[in-house]
Amino acid sequence: MCTAANYTAKDHYFGRNLDLEYSYREAVTVTPRNFPFEFRKVPPLKTHHAMIGMATVAEGYPALRS
């Protein structure tokens, strides 16, 4: 089961957890604004907001949990 929180005021905040009992060595990770995301089947994402969340970093790329 997941828990999610959504807060909108001046800014928008969203958080969610995935209650698993297996660790992928995830840690709190900050992804800077406009960090270049390269994908295999869609064009690169070059502009986006900064993100903070739980992620596993693999080969320099954060695998963010939703």
KEKE-3310 file (N, C-alpha, C; in steps of 0.2 Angstrom, whole numbers, plus 5000, padded with zeros to 4 digits):
npx = (5004:5002:5006:5002:5004:4998:5001:4996:5000:5007:5018:5019:5019:5022:5022:5026:5026:5032:5028:5039:5048:5061:5077:5084:5096:5092:5092:5090:5089:5094:5090:5096:5089:5085:5094:5101:5091:5092:5084:5079:5069:5062:5063:5077:5075:5077:5074:5067:5059:5069:5071:5067:5069:5067:5079:5088:5104:5111:5124:5127:5114:5099:5087:5072:5060:5042)
npy = (4994:5011:5028:5045:5062:5078:5095:5111:5128:5143:5136:5120:5104:5087:5071:5054:5037:5020:5006:4995:4980:4978:4983:4994:5001:5014:5032:5048:5060:5073:5080:5091:5107:5106:5095:5084:5072:5057:5047:5031:5029:5041:5059:5068:5075:5091:5102:5105:5106:5106:5091:5082:5067:5050:5039:5027:5028:5025:5023:5036:5042:5046:5035:5038:5035:5033)
npz = (5000:4997:5002:5000:4998:4995:4992:4990:4988:4988:4981:4974:4981:4982:4988:4991:4996:4995:5001:5004:5009:5005:5001:4989:4991:4992:4994:5001:4988:4978:4963:4952:4945:4928:4925:4914:4907:4899:4887:4880:4871:4869:4866:4874:4890:4894:4901:4917:4933:4949:4959:4973:4982:4986:4979:4969:4964:4948:4938:4938:4936:4943:4949:4952:4964:4963)
capx = (5000:5006:5004:5003:5002:4998:5000:4997:4999:5011:5021:5016:5023:5019:5026:5023:5030:5030:5030:5042:5053:5067:5081:5088:5101:5090:5094:5087:5093:5092:5091:5096:5085:5088:5098:5099:5089:5092:5080:5080:5064:5059:5069:5080:5072:5083:5072:5062:5061:5073:5067:5070:5065:5071:5081:5094:5108:5114:5128:5126:5107:5094:5081:5067:5054:5036)
capy = (5000:5018:5034:5050:5069:5083:5101:5117:5134:5147:5131:5113:5099:5081:5066:5047:5031:5013:5002:4988:4978:4976:4989:4995:5006:5021:5037:5055:5062:5080:5081:5099:5109:5105:5089:5081:5065:5054:5041:5026:5029:5047:5064:5070:5080:5095:5107:5103:5108:5102:5086:5079:5061:5044:5037:5023:5031:5020:5025:5044:5044:5044:5031:5041:5031:5036)
capz = (5000:4996:5006:4996:5001:4990:4996:4985:4991:4983:4977:4974:4984:4981:4991:4991:4998:4992:5007:5002:5014:5001:5000:4983:4993:4990:4998:4999:4982:4975:4956:4951:4940:4921:4925:4908:4907:4892:4887:4875:4865:4868:4866:4880:4894:4896:4906:4922:4940:4953:4962:4979:4984:4987:4973:4968:4959:4944:4933:4938:4935:4949:4948:4957:4966:4963)
cpx = (5004:5003:5006:5001:5003:4997:5001:4995:5002:5015:5017:5021:5019:5024:5022:5028:5028:5033:5032:5047:5059:5071:5085:5094:5099:5092:5090:5092:5090:5094:5090:5091:5089:5093:5096:5097:5089:5088:5081:5076:5060:5065:5071:5075:5077:5081:5066:5064:5066:5068:5071:5066:5070:5073:5087:5098:5112:5118:5127:5119:5103:5088:5076:5062:5048:5031)
cpy = (5006:5023:5040:5057:5074:5090:5107:5123:5139:5142:5125:5108:5092:5075:5059:5042:5025:5009:4995:4987:4976:4983:4989:5000:5013:5026:5044:5058:5069:5080:5088:5100:5108:5100:5086:5074:5063:5048:5037:5028:5036:5053:5065:5075:5085:5101:5104:5106:5104:5097:5084:5073:5055:5041:5032:5026:5026:5023:5033:5046:5042:5040:5033:5036:5035:5034)
cpz = (5000:5000:5001:5000:4996:4993:4991:4988:4986:4979:4978:4976:4984:4984:4991:4993:4995:4998:5006:5008:5011:5000:4993:4984:4991:4995:4996:4993:4979:4968:4954:4945:4933:4921:4918:4908:4900:4892:4881:4869:4865:4868:4873:4884:4897:4901:4910:4928:4944:4957:4968:4981:4985:4980:4974:4963:4955:4939:4932:4937:4941:4946:4953:4958:4966:4968)
residu = (MET:CYS:THR:ALA:ALA:ASN:TYR:THR:ALA:LYS:ASP:HIS:TYR:PHE:GLY:ARG:ASN:LEU:ASP:LEU:GLU:TYR:SER:TYR:ARG:GLU:ALA:VAL:THR:VAL:THR:PRO:ARG:ASN:PHE:PRO:PHE:GLU:PHE:ARG:LYS:VAL:PRO:PRO:LEU:LYS:THR:HIS:HIS:ALA:MET:ILE:GLY:MET:ALA:THR:VAL:ALA:GLU:GLY:TYR:PRO:ALA:LEU:ARG:SER)
# end
